[in-house]
Amino acid sequence: MAIDHRRIESLIETELRAFAAARSRSRALFEAARAHVHGGVPLHWMRQ
């Protein structure tokens, strides 16, 4: 049986949308914090 890559891509997109929708507050907090932390991360070594 062949792997249907289009179906896999569709499932991934569906899951990513559901994940983002379930965590909209987390995303909003992350975006607000980006303006106050160097490079968008809380600790400098996280960007390295």
C-alpha positions in Angstrom: 0.0 0.0 0.0 1.4 3.4 -1.0 1.6 6.3 1.3 -0.7 9.1 0.3 1.4 12.2 1.0 -1.4 14.6 0.3 -3.5 12.9 2.9 -0.7 13.2 5.4 -0.2 16.9 4.7 -3.9 17.4 5.1 -3.9 15.6 8.5 -0.9 17.6 9.6 -2.6 20.9 8.6 -5.8 19.9 10.4 -3.9 19.0 13.6 -1.8 22.2 13.5 -5.0 24.3 13.2 -6.7 22.4 16.1 -3.5 22.8 18.2 -3.4 26.6 17.6 -7.1 27.0 18.2 -6.9 25.2 21.5 -4.0 27.4 22.6 -4.9 30.9 21.3 -4.2 32.5 24.7 -0.8 31.0 24.9 0.0 32.3 21.4 -1.2 35.8 22.4 0.9 35.8 25.6 3.9 34.6 23.5 3.5 37.4 21.0 3.1 40.0 23.7 6.2 38.8 25.5 8.4 38.9 22.3 8.6 42.6 22.6 10.2 42.4 26.0 12.7 39.6 25.6 15.9 39.5 23.6 15.5 37.6 20.4 12.1 36.4 21.4 13.3 34.0 24.0 13.6 34.4 27.8 17.3 33.3 28.0 20.0 34.3 25.5 21.4 30.8 25.2 18.1 29.6 23.8 18.8 31.4 20.5 22.2 29.7 20.0 
